[in-house]
Amino acid sequence: MSELTKEQRAHDLAITATQLEAQRIMLSKSNGGTEPSDFDIYRYYYKTYQACLEAMNKDF
């Protein structure tokens, strides 16, 4: 069994964070919140991925 690369770990974390953010926005909207409707899921994922990868490179 091979170990995950830093890139794979960063991707997994970014996917999870993106899913949680999308769910948070949807829940807020369903509760009458004023979340912006222009959520760019790819942009959010990419920025999160870059931050996670930077942290992975620093810590491992």
HELIX and SHEET records of a PDB file:
HELIX    1   1 LYS A    6  SER A   30  1                                  25    
HELIX    2   2 ILE A   41  ASP A   59  1                                  19    
END                                                                             
